[in-house]
Amino acid sequence: MKTRFLLIILFSLSLSACSSSDYQDGTIGTGIDFPERDISMIIPFGRGNASDVFGREFSALLSVQLPVKVVPLNKGGSGGLQGMLYAASLPADGYTILEITPSHIIADVLHRSPKLGLMDTFKPLALVQNDYYVLFSNNSSEAISLDEFLDPSSTREFTVAGVSPHGLDEITLSLLAKETGKKLKFVPYQSSQAIRAALLSGEVDLYLGKLISSIKHIRSGRLRPLMILNEGRLENLKELAAVPSSVELGYQITTKSWRGFVVLKETPNYIRDYLADQIRYVANGTAYQKKLGGDFSTQVLDFKGPEQFDRFLRQQFDYYQGLVKK
């Protein structure tokens, strides 16, 4: 009887331990299996730009963590809106994750999609990454130098390429023009590859881009960084250690981009929480830090889970609403 009693206690403790564990090998503690099939990662921008680089690399890392694959799917157009609209048309079952950037918040502020807003249609999973803006020229002998760009006697208008019309790229360029007093004309392109081709051919003078999608082109010598929009230099990257920061040059502009993930608002919370936990695990892993974190992105903002990310998005909405009014 004593042995039987002990076995009953041990069995009860075992059940209790299992019920206190929310997720085990992709199985949710409620008894509902998730995920049972591949998950789509909607990248709302074209191939080759910073958000695409991040989304594809993170999808691969998340696929290692999950029992199914996370398949990246580019749905570019309209500064990120086409991808958002596409994601909104799919079932709210957790099998679609949408990558978002400040351009989606700006679209809400500008009411660019009055029938479908980011904040009203989706709920946050996680904020994962922040990225630096860098002003580039090409690396030819005729390329514009920093001294030429900042020459106070020059009245020249510079054409500057970017990928987010009516989004963060264009707004950041407007802020840079205001700070420097330069005439800067924004020229939007569909992808970073198209931008680099235009810059190398002399079709545009300069390129305002993000570090994560440009670091390999800096190292290859195709892009010449002129200025980093930041408080100080990035001395931990040898290729950028000698590149001055905007604040160092006397310009108070330190705009940065960020990247996170959302799911449709009707997605069950236990599925959202499961995905957020897996994303957190990947973001804290050494593979992520080696490929996408560390030297390649700023650590000013740490990882934010669903609730923190929700508060952050609302703060971003207020910030850009005030900026647009100005």
C-alpha positions as a printed Julia matrix, in Angstrom:
326×3 Matrix{Float64}:
  0.0    0.0     0.0
  2.84   2.36    0.89
  4.51   1.69   -2.47
  1.24   2.25   -4.3
  0.69   5.5    -2.4
  4.16   6.75   -3.34
  3.6    5.87   -6.98
  0.33   7.83   -6.99
  2.13  10.88   -5.53
  4.94  10.65   -8.07
  2.45  10.32  -10.92
  0.51  13.36   -9.67
  3.7   15.41   -9.41
  4.61  14.36  -12.94
  1.24  15.53  -14.26
  1.6   18.78  -12.35
  5.04  19.39  -13.86
  3.74  18.74  -17.35
  0.78  21.1   -16.92
  3.04  23.89  -15.64
  5.15  23.71  -18.8
  3.43  25.81  -21.47
  5.22  24.39  -24.48
  7.03  21.12  -25.09
  8.44  20.24  -28.49
  5.98  22.51  -30.29
  2.95  21.16  -28.42
  0.87  23.7   -26.53
 -0.08  22.76  -22.98
 -3.8   22.97  -23.77
 -3.5   19.79  -25.82
 -3.8   21.59  -29.17
 -0.83  20.92  -31.44
  0.85  23.97  -32.94
  2.43  24.28  -35.37
  1.45  21.35  -37.56
  2.57  22.84  -40.88
  4.98  25.42  -42.23
  4.62  29.07  -41.19
  4.83  31.94  -43.67
  7.01  34.96  -42.87
  5.67  37.89  -44.89
  8.47  40.32  -45.78
  6.67  43.48  -47.0
  9.62  44.74  -49.04
 11.59  43.66  -52.1
 14.55  41.32  -52.26
 17.95  42.51  -51.08
 17.06  45.39  -48.79
 17.65  45.46  -45.04
 14.24  44.1   -44.06
 14.6   41.26  -46.55
 18.08  40.37  -45.27
 16.8   40.37  -41.71
 13.56  38.48  -42.47
 15.27  35.71  -44.43
 18.05  35.17  -41.93
 15.64  35.2   -39.0
 13.26  32.79  -40.77
 16.13  30.34  -41.21
 17.12  30.59  -37.54
 13.5   30.24  -36.41
 13.09  27.17  -38.63
 15.88  25.49  -36.65
 14.09  26.28  -33.39
 10.56  25.23  -34.45
  9.35  21.75  -35.46
  8.3   23.2   -38.85
  9.87  25.52  -41.41
  9.34  29.27  -41.46
  9.15  30.22  -45.14
 10.0   33.83  -46.12
  7.68  35.37  -48.69
  8.33  38.8   -50.25
  5.25  40.94  -50.84
  6.78  44.33  -51.59
  5.11  47.51  -52.76
  3.7   50.81  -51.48
  6.29  51.19  -48.75
  5.3   47.99  -46.96
  1.52  48.3   -47.35
  1.09  45.53  -49.94
  2.62  42.98  -47.6
  0.44  44.15  -44.73
 -2.71  43.92  -46.85
 -1.74  40.44  -48.0
 -1.12  39.23  -44.44
 -4.47  40.7   -43.35
 -6.29  38.61  -45.99
 -5.11  35.31  -44.48
 -6.6   33.33  -41.55
 -5.74  34.39  -38.01
 -4.34  31.0   -37.08
 -0.71  31.81  -36.31
  0.59  30.4   -39.57
  1.3   33.89  -40.93
  3.83  36.21  -39.31
  4.25  39.75  -40.68
  7.54  41.59  -40.36
  7.02  45.3   -39.67
  9.18  48.44  -39.59
  8.59  52.12  -38.74
  7.16  52.57  -42.25
  4.01  50.73  -41.13
  3.54  53.06  -38.18
  4.1   56.05  -40.46
  1.47  54.67  -42.86
 -1.0   54.62  -39.94
 -0.09  58.21  -39.03
 -0.57  59.36  -42.64
 -3.78  57.29  -43.05
 -2.32  55.78  -46.2
 -4.58  52.73  -45.81
 -7.77  54.12  -44.22
 -9.63  50.79  -44.4
 -6.84  48.8   -42.73
 -4.53  50.08  -40.01
 -1.61  48.21  -38.49
 -2.62  48.89  -34.89
 -6.26  47.92  -35.48
 -5.57  44.77  -37.48
 -2.51  43.15  -35.9
 -1.14  42.49  -32.43
  2.57  42.49  -31.55
  4.76  39.42  -31.2
  8.19  40.92  -30.6
 10.56  43.76  -31.38
 13.86  42.13  -32.3
 16.28  44.45  -34.04
 17.38  48.05  -34.44
 19.54  49.27  -37.3
 21.69  52.3   -38.13
 21.19  54.71  -41.03
 24.32  55.48  -43.06
 24.83  58.05  -45.84
 26.8   56.49  -48.7
 28.49  57.52  -51.92
 30.0   55.11  -54.42
 33.69  54.34  -54.32
 34.73  55.79  -57.69
 37.14  58.66  -58.21
 34.21  60.91  -59.14
 32.23  60.03  -56.03
 31.01  62.78  -53.75
 33.12  63.19  -50.61
 31.89  64.21  -47.19
 33.65  67.58  -47.51
 31.89  68.2   -50.82
 28.54  67.25  -49.32
 29.0   69.52  -46.29
 30.6   72.45  -48.16
 28.77  75.51  -46.73
 29.29  77.5   -49.92
 27.67  74.86  -52.14
 24.08  75.32  -53.36
 23.99  72.04  -55.24
 20.96  69.76  -54.98
 21.91  66.14  -54.25
 19.81  63.22  -55.38
 19.59  60.55  -52.67
 18.28  57.02  -53.19
 16.11  55.11  -50.7
 13.47  52.38  -50.61
 10.59  53.76  -48.53
  8.59  56.48  -50.32
  6.38  58.23  -47.75
  8.09  56.03  -45.16
 11.05  56.16  -42.83
 13.71  56.63  -45.53
 12.03  59.72  -46.94
 11.24  61.18  -43.52
 14.82  60.6   -42.35
 16.16  62.3   -45.46
 13.88  65.28  -44.81
 15.26  65.53  -41.28
 18.83  65.3   -42.6
 18.14  68.07  -45.11
 16.74  70.26  -42.37
 19.71  69.65  -40.07
 22.41  70.15  -42.72
 20.66  72.88  -44.68
 21.27  70.93  -47.89
 18.94  70.46  -50.84
 18.28  66.74  -50.91
 15.94  65.1   -53.41
 14.61  61.67  -52.47
 14.63  59.11  -55.31
 12.76  55.88  -54.38
 13.74  52.47  -55.74
 12.16  49.04  -55.41
 15.2   47.28  -53.95
 18.69  47.79  -52.58
 20.17  46.08  -55.66
 18.53  48.71  -57.89
 19.85  51.45  -55.61
 23.41  50.17  -55.72
 23.26  49.92  -59.52
 21.96  53.5   -59.74
 24.65  54.76  -57.36
 27.5   52.98  -59.14
 26.32  54.23  -62.53
 25.99  57.84  -61.33
 22.22  57.9   -61.75
 21.98  59.25  -58.19
 24.54  61.09  -56.06
 24.08  59.41  -52.69
 22.31  56.58  -50.89
 20.68  56.7   -47.45
 20.53  53.09  -46.31
 20.69  50.73  -43.37
 23.84  49.12  -42.13
 22.7   45.49  -42.04
 22.11  45.3   -45.8
 25.21  47.36  -46.64
 28.02  45.97  -44.5
 29.18  43.42  -47.08
 29.23  46.11  -49.78
 31.26  48.38  -47.52
 33.73  45.55  -47.03
 33.89  44.82  -50.76
 34.57  48.49  -51.52
 31.4   49.09  -53.52
 29.96  51.56  -51.02
 31.78  54.39  -49.27
 30.2   55.4   -45.94
 30.28  59.16  -45.4
 28.29  59.64  -42.2
 26.49  57.49  -39.63
 23.3   58.9   -38.13
 24.25  58.25  -34.55
 25.52  59.84  -31.36
 29.03  58.48  -31.86
 31.25  56.46  -34.17
 30.92  52.69  -34.52
 34.41  51.94  -33.35
 33.7   48.22  -32.87
 33.47  47.85  -36.67
 36.89  48.42  -38.21
 35.37  49.37  -41.58
 33.41  52.18  -39.91
 35.71  53.21  -37.08
 36.93  56.28  -39.01
 33.49  57.31  -40.27
 32.14  60.34  -38.37
 28.73  60.39  -36.73
 26.07  62.99  -37.42
 26.21  64.35  -33.86
 29.99  64.57  -34.03
 29.59  66.77  -37.12
 27.1   68.98  -35.32
 23.82  67.57  -36.67
 21.27  66.4   -34.14
 19.78  63.56  -36.13
 20.11  59.99  -34.88
 17.16  58.3   -36.56
 17.31  54.52  -36.5
 15.16  51.81  -37.99
 13.76  48.78  -36.17
 12.22  45.44  -37.12
  9.67  43.3   -35.37
  6.88  40.8   -35.93
  3.1   40.82  -35.58
  0.2   38.43  -36.1
 -3.46  39.11  -36.84
 -5.42  40.39  -33.86
 -7.78  37.4   -33.78
 -4.87  34.95  -33.39
 -5.33  33.05  -30.08
 -3.11  34.43  -27.34
 -1.56  31.06  -26.52
 -0.32  30.79  -30.11
  0.98  34.37  -30.01
  2.77  33.69  -26.73
  4.27  30.47  -28.05
  5.65  32.23  -31.15
  6.92  35.16  -29.07
  8.78  32.75  -26.78
 10.43  31.0   -29.73
 11.41  34.35  -31.29
 12.91  35.44  -27.97
 14.94  32.24  -27.77
 16.35  32.79  -31.27
 17.06  36.49  -30.67
 19.06  35.63  -27.54
 21.02  32.88  -29.28
 24.62  33.04  -30.43
 23.69  32.27  -34.06
 21.5   35.39  -34.24
 24.1   37.57  -32.56
 26.72  36.37  -35.02
 24.61  36.85  -38.16
 22.23  39.71  -37.39
 23.01  41.24  -34.01
 26.11  42.43  -32.26
 28.19  44.7   -34.49
 25.56  44.94  -37.24
 22.74  46.53  -35.28
 22.35  48.83  -32.35
 21.61  47.44  -28.91
 20.01  50.69  -27.69
 16.69  48.88  -27.45
 16.6   45.35  -26.09
 14.23  42.59  -27.18
 10.61  43.44  -26.4
  7.86  40.86  -25.98
  4.17  41.34  -26.88
  3.17  43.76  -24.12
  6.35  45.86  -24.24
  6.27  45.95  -28.03
  2.65  47.1   -27.95
  3.59  50.04  -25.71
  6.58  50.79  -27.93
  4.4   50.87  -31.07
  1.98  53.3   -29.45
  4.89  55.54  -28.44
  6.21  55.37  -32.0
  2.78  56.36  -33.34
  2.71  59.42  -31.07
  6.3   60.31  -32.02
  5.72  60.19  -35.78
  2.35  61.89  -35.47
  4.11  64.82  -33.78
  6.89  64.71  -36.37
  4.47  64.81  -39.3
  2.61  67.76  -37.76
  5.9   69.67  -37.53
